[in-house]
Amino acid sequence: MIGIVMFFVALLLLLLGFPVAFTFGGVALIFGVMAEGWDLFAFMPFRVYSIMQNVVLMAVPLFIFMGIVLQKTQLAEQLLESMGRLFGSLRGGLAVSTILVGALLAASTGVVGASVVAMGVISLPVMLKYGYDRSLACGAICGAGTLGQIIPPSIILIILGDVLGLPVGDLFQAALIPGLVLVGVYVIYVLAYAYARPETAPAIPFVDDNSSKTMHYLAALKAIVPPLLLIVVVLGSIFAGIATPTESSALGVVGAISLAVLYQKFSWRMLYDSALETVKITSMVFAILLGATAFSMAFTYTGGDVIVEEFLLSLPGEKWGFLIFSMLIIMALGFFIDFVEISFIVVPILSPIAEALGISMLWFAILIAMNLQTSFLTPPFGFSLFYLKGIAPPEVHTMDIYRGVIPFILMQVSLVISILVFPDLFGLS
């Protein structure tokens, strides 16, 4: 039972706010030495070296760098302004434009925090100005911001590909349909809400500022087409088999810098700041990975994996019992800990059991990715909620944000259930 005690001690320390990487590494060291002695960690340098040689994980810093460069080109601002012109005259149009911009940012940057902050700073004051319901506005921004978790190129999909031993390109392709379906569900919800309660999302009449609608549409296309081309190049090169995800991430970096030049936002200072932020985020991810590697090694050697496997295989319903239980566990953990920790600690415990039960690992990975996306919205530790609250005007209260995200959480959970019950509809059978 040492492994099980070790797992719950680590979870308790995380809830108390201890740093993730040091928590995993420290708990593994203490319990590993208690169970097996110092010799247990003799192979740890080889595991670290194996991580450093992992070509798939090279895509993580490159896609992060691409996203930060695009963030600094003020891409979100231009997209939101353009989409607002296109959809503003529609009832609920500003919220719809926010969701569509969130989808474009997800496919071009994949940085959830940057997307939520950018849309919160730009579109939230505009929606409030025109009388939008605060909860609807906050929910649309948070929901749209989390699309970067499922719409490729997504960092979580790269991590899951490495953990589950799946080709990242296959994961990107498999996630595309669920991601687009989720965008469609968000848009339908906003339009239905605006139709049912017109006062909560009024239409904004087109304002003639000495320029025709055609000119507005041309300006909108000018803002939308370049990032769209970048998305097509990055994802298209993967789907067509021309480039690996790692190679396409390097291509994406070149495209992002080209867009910075195009938008006249390029500077050596911008490049340096982007590289610095990339190093910080990447260091955090890989520090957690190293701690999680030590933890999983100690957990395995203490027999914790055997106990978990026996328990999960004894669940009623076999495959379905395991899938339902694992999704509930991941969702519950998502209320309190980050998707990176769940990916590196919980998923490696569940994946061998999924394989033993004959479950398609691609299907299992997309279920996990959709589930982990929900963790960005669930209180009390949903990161999107913190990001938005940090930049929201004073009249927007925490409860407005919480109320606003509830429908979007329910939509995400409904989609997880749909993928679970009807995988054929999403090409995941």
Protein Blocks (a to p, Z undefined) as FASTA:
>chain_A
ZZmmmmmmmmmmmmnopafklmmmmmmmmmmmmmnojmlmmmmmmmmmmmmmmmklmmmm
mmmmmmmmmmmnommmmmmmmmmmmmmmpghklmmmmmmmmmmmmmmnopaklmmmmmmm
mmmmmmmmnopafklmmmmmmmmmmmmmmmccdfklmmmmmmnopafklmmmmmmmmmmm
mmmmmmmmmmmmmmmmmmlmccdddddehiafklmmmmmmmmmmmmmmmmmmmmmmmmno
macfklmmmmmmmmmmmmmmmnopacfklmmmmmmmmmmmmmmmmmmmmmmmmmmmmmmm
nommmmmmmmmmmpghilmmmmmmmmmmmmmmmmmmcfklmmmmmmmmmmmmmmmnopaf
klmmmmmmmmmmmmmmmcfklfklmmmmmmgcfklcfklmmmmmmmmmmmmmmmmmmmmm
mmmlnopZZ
